[in-house]
Amino acid sequence: MKLGEGVEAAIHCAAMLAGVDGEATMPASAMAEAFGLSPSYLLKHLNMLTASGILESVSGPAGGYRLAQPAERITLLDIVLAIEGREPAFRCAEIRRNGPVRLDPSAYLKPCGINAAMLKAERAYRSALAEAKLSDIVAEYMSDADPRSVAAGCAFVARHQRPQKSSSTKQT
Amino acid sequence: MKLGEGVEAAIHCAAMLAGVDGEATMPASAMAEAFGLSPSYLLKHLNMLTASGILESVSGPAGGYRLAQPAERITLLDIVLAIEGREPAFRCAEIRRNGPVRLDPSAYLKPCGINAAMLKAERAYRSALAEAKLSDIVAEYMSDADPRSVAAGCAFVARHQRPQKSSSTKQT
């Protein structure tokens, strides 16, 4: 089982955006710089987060990305599904039906027990991810991470965030 | 997040091997036929299961595969890890260290909170897979699946299993 590398980038960017002031935005280029990533690589994942309603993008000279919802309402599950898609990790191809003895489709009305067991485990995984709020991730970072890292992170956000004029409105 | 297709084949084969009599084996070609899979594709996964101590292979005219342990002691987690490898699905590349401000490595002694949260969810997934015994999968299949499917499956095993002479010993 493997998650794409974009998941790490997406969660870090969302956590960073949880730290901008009010309606301010952060350009993708700044986030790419913060994590040493290629801007085009990161843009793809930021756009996935935007399409899923986790981020919103603002255009214009003060444009960039910001959270579309409070960090308390965004979970790691939201982010993982936005990047990886909503399909289960285990894809049942119904190979039980492929054998030399072809039975009537009515013999397979009940779901395959193997698929059911794999999906049960995946529900446990998703449930644990759904309990991990972005706000908790950020709060733990602020309280538990090395103070030098926190100071450097906050200074980076303060330097790169783009405050909005009072007339700016969210793109929803 | 995606599991390889081989996981489905591996679990089905292990479940089928739980149904052979005593020390009997089942050739890979029969299992490939049972699930409509290419023998070379399946062989790769059977060898992974053998390398992990879930199956054992017997050579010679009555050769094939059989479970290396009682089905009660084999879990879906064992099979998934044998096929997919033991690494976590979330691979932390420590992108938190890549930014423009390079801090001393001592600033990163504590694990990244994002990695910790992702690994916590993965422990929940693995724990659920570890609770799913192969013997339970087989018992549920025997009691709950359509009787036509059970009859066809049992007949297939009876036809293709290869009893061992009394002198045969397990390859451990």
Interface residues (C-beta under 8 A of the other chain):
Chain A: M1 K2 L3 E5 V7 E8 A9 I11 H12 A15 E33 A34 F35 G36 L37 L76 V80 E84 E87 A89 F90 R91 C92 A93 I95 R96 N98 G99 P100 V101 L103 D104 S106 A107 Y108 L109 K110 G113 I114 A117 M118 K120 A121 E122 R123 A124 Y125 R126 S127 A128 L129 A132 I137 E140 Y141 D144 A145 D146 R148 S149 A152 A155 F156
Chain B: M1 K2 L3 E5 V7 E8 A9 I11 H12 A15 E33 A34 F35 G36 L37 L76 V80 E84 E87 A89 F90 R91 C92 A93 I95 R96 N98 G99 P100 V101 L103 D104 S106 A107 Y108 L109 K110 G113 I114 A117 M118 K120 A121 E122 R123 A124 Y125 R126 S127 A128 L129 A132 I137 E140 Y141 D144 A145 D146 R148 S149 A152 A155 F156
